[in-house]
Amino acid sequence: MDDPMDDIEVVVLTSMTQLQRQLNDSLQQLSPERLQVLADFAAYLANAESEAATQELLTIPRLLERVKQNQATPKTQYSTWRTLRSDV
């Protein structure tokens, strides 16, 4: 039996591929000046998306403290996952 999630992934990948082709076609027709504007806008969108993800992470209680605590843990106290779970 097919997993419906597999079908959704195929549709998303197909849509992304179509969008990338469409974008590449449009890029070929742009002047250098317009291409620079598009590059600036793409950087703005990427930054906005990154900022939204950062804000989402900041809503997790005590996340920053836990990350800092983990960074302060000496690497000698770490174990590889292979030794912890030999069945995976």
The 8 nearest C-alpha neighbors of each residue, nearest first, counted from 0:
[[1, 2, 3, 5, 4, 6, 7, 8],
 [2, 0, 3, 5, 6, 4, 7, 9],
 [1, 3, 4, 5, 0, 6, 7, 8],
 [4, 2, 6, 5, 1, 7, 8, 0],
 [5, 3, 7, 6, 2, 8, 1, 9],
 [4, 6, 8, 3, 2, 7, 9, 1],
 [7, 5, 3, 9, 4, 8, 10, 2],
 [6, 8, 4, 10, 5, 9, 11, 3],
 [7, 9, 11, 5, 6, 10, 12, 4],
 [10, 8, 12, 6, 7, 11, 13, 5],
 [9, 11, 13, 7, 8, 12, 14, 6],
 [12, 10, 8, 14, 13, 9, 15, 7],
 [13, 11, 15, 9, 14, 10, 8, 16],
 [14, 12, 16, 10, 15, 11, 9, 17],
 [13, 15, 17, 11, 12, 16, 10, 18],
 [16, 14, 12, 18, 17, 13, 19, 11],
 [15, 17, 13, 19, 14, 18, 12, 20],
 [18, 16, 14, 20, 15, 19, 21, 13],
 [17, 19, 21, 15, 20, 16, 22, 14],
 [18, 20, 22, 16, 21, 17, 23, 15],
 [21, 19, 23, 17, 22, 18, 24, 16],
 [20, 22, 18, 24, 19, 23, 17, 25],
 [21, 23, 19, 25, 24, 20, 18, 26],
 [24, 22, 26, 20, 25, 21, 19, 27],
 [25, 23, 21, 22, 27, 26, 20, 28],
 [24, 26, 22, 28, 23, 27, 21, 29],
 [27, 25, 23, 28, 29, 24, 22, 34],
 [26, 28, 25, 24, 29, 23, 30, 22],
 [29, 27, 25, 26, 30, 24, 23, 34],
 [30, 28, 26, 27, 33, 34, 31, 25],
 [29, 31, 33, 32, 34, 28, 27, 26],
 [32, 30, 34, 33, 35, 29, 36, 28],
 [33, 31, 35, 34, 30, 36, 29, 37],
 [34, 32, 36, 30, 35, 31, 29, 37],
 [33, 35, 31, 37, 32, 36, 29, 30],
 [36, 34, 38, 32, 33, 37, 39, 31],
 [37, 35, 33, 39, 34, 38, 40, 32],
 [36, 38, 40, 34, 35, 39, 41, 33],
 [39, 37, 35, 41, 40, 36, 34, 42],
 [40, 38, 36, 42, 37, 41, 35, 43],
 [39, 41, 43, 37, 42, 38, 36, 44],
 [40, 42, 44, 38, 43, 39, 37, 45],
 [41, 43, 45, 39, 40, 44, 46, 38],
 [42, 44, 40, 46, 41, 45, 47, 39],
 [45, 43, 47, 41, 46, 42, 48, 40],
 [46, 44, 42, 48, 47, 43, 49, 41],
 [45, 47, 49, 43, 44, 48, 50, 42],
 [48, 46, 50, 44, 49, 45, 43, 51],
 [49, 47, 51, 45, 50, 46, 44, 52],
 [48, 50, 46, 52, 47, 51, 45, 53],
 [49, 51, 53, 47, 52, 48, 46, 54],
 [52, 50, 54, 48, 53, 49, 47, 55],
 [51, 53, 55, 49, 50, 54, 48, 56],
 [54, 52, 50, 56, 55, 51, 49, 57],
 [55, 53, 57, 51, 56, 52, 50, 58],
 [54, 56, 52, 53, 58, 57, 51, 59],
 [57, 55, 53, 58, 54, 59, 52, 62],
 [56, 58, 54, 59, 55, 53, 62, 60],
 [57, 59, 56, 55, 60, 54, 62, 61],
 [60, 58, 57, 56, 62, 61, 55, 63],
 [59, 61, 62, 58, 57, 63, 56, 64],
 [60, 62, 64, 63, 65, 59, 57, 66],
 [63, 61, 65, 64, 60, 59, 66, 57],
 [62, 64, 66, 65, 61, 67, 57, 60],
 [63, 65, 67, 61, 66, 62, 68, 69],
 [66, 64, 68, 62, 63, 67, 69, 61],
 [65, 67, 69, 63, 68, 64, 70, 62],
 [68, 66, 70, 64, 69, 65, 63, 71],
 [67, 69, 65, 71, 66, 70, 64, 72],
 [68, 70, 66, 72, 71, 67, 65, 73],
 [71, 69, 67, 68, 72, 66, 73, 65],
 [70, 72, 68, 69, 67, 73, 66, 74],
 [73, 71, 69, 70, 74, 68, 76, 77],
 [74, 72, 75, 76, 71, 77, 70, 69],
 [75, 73, 76, 77, 72, 78, 71, 70],
 [74, 76, 73, 77, 78, 72, 79, 71],
 [75, 77, 74, 73, 78, 72, 79, 69],
 [78, 76, 74, 75, 79, 73, 72, 80],
 [79, 77, 80, 76, 82, 83, 75, 81],
 [78, 80, 81, 82, 83, 77, 84, 76],
 [79, 81, 83, 82, 84, 78, 85, 87],
 [82, 80, 79, 84, 85, 83, 87, 78],
 [81, 83, 80, 79, 84, 85, 78, 86],
 [82, 84, 80, 81, 85, 79, 78, 86],
 [85, 83, 81, 86, 82, 80, 87, 79],
 [84, 86, 81, 87, 82, 83, 80, 79],
 [87, 85, 84, 81, 83, 82, 80, 79],
 [86, 85, 84, 81, 80, 83, 82, 79]]
